[in-house]
Amino acid sequence: MRADVHTSVTRIADLETRPYEIEPLDRERWKRGDYVYGRITQRPDAGVRVENPCGRRVELIEGETIVGALGTRRATRELVGSWQDIGDDGLLDVMTGGGVLGRVTSASPFTVTPIEIEYEGHIVIEDEVARMADYGLSADRSPHETPVVLVLGTSMSAGKTLTGRVIVRVLIENGYDVAACKLTGAGTYDDMLSMEVAGADPVYDFVDAGLPTTVTSEETFRDAIRPVIDRMQEAEVIVAEVGASPLEPYNGEAAVELLEDQIAFSVLCASDPYAVVGIEDAFGHSPDLVAGIATNTTAGVDLVEKLTDSPALNLQNEAAKEPLEGMLLEALSG
């Protein structure tokens, strides 16, 4: 028996081609990152899809089967839930497009209803439960000297991925060999594919490190993510995205600390101008540039620059490319 759809969090284990069995486990044996097989209980709302291991969005119907990974999500604008909230009825929700599974306990009224599945068993390979941590990257320790362009946000959905993509493209056009990574967040694949399309090579995220989301202990996060950072040091520049906000429980602050000696330029993507002030107050320093939703209009740009000491650019505007290029090249030449 094989699943109809393997979600993108399974890509590191290559479950689409690897033989496996399905075995129901007692609840006390479940752990974060376990690969789980379930059956869809009802047809999802129109437009609700999941990513397959290649990142393509796939529509599902009632009765089909799916494999995802147990995890925890704490999204400020969408869904909150955890694998630890799953009840005795065995019902789970697909909490991200990448296939992070748990039971939703809080949801924004503006988000779509998640896909519900019924637990049928765990993925077992050679008599062992398959867990994401077993397939995470490893790497030899290396000096962390490559300059980093850091992209972080005041919240989720603040424009970080688009900003990272524009930055990668500008650097590639100026002859740089660019690696890209997303170090924190909840498992999806499209963000990293966006960086790859822009020209970054290699591209990695926390899923490659064996984490369904980065809502975990700081020690676990640091140990898992270090090989990702080690593997990018041969590039000339690293564009690193910290998903959500560093103040949220995704270990964003720890990610920034791991990179702090390498950061050459920082971009804060803000949901609104006042959120920039909040992040500045929380961390005691200003970013080199503000971008994202807060800069979508000239009024937003003006207000950011009035409230803070940071310049602001609407990176969706082609006219912003030249000043961005100047800032990046000056920072990297130093």
Secondary structure, DSSP 4 states (H G I P E B T S, - for coil): ---SEE-GGGGGGTTTTS--EEE---GGG--TTBEEEEEE-SPPPTT-EEE-TTS-EEE--TT-EEEEEE-EEE-SSSEEEEGGG--TT-EEEE-STT-EEEEEEEE-TTSPPPEEEEEEEEEEETTEE-BGGGG----------S-EEEEEESSTTSSHHHHHHHHHHHHHHTT--EEEEEEESB--SHHHHHHHHHT-SSEEETTTTT-SBS-S-HHHHHHHHHHHHHHTTTSSEEEEEE-S-TTSTTTHHHHHHHHTTTEEEEEEE-SSHHHHHHHHHHHSS--SEEESGGGSSHHHHHHHHHHSSS-B--TTSGGGHHHHHHHHHHHHH-
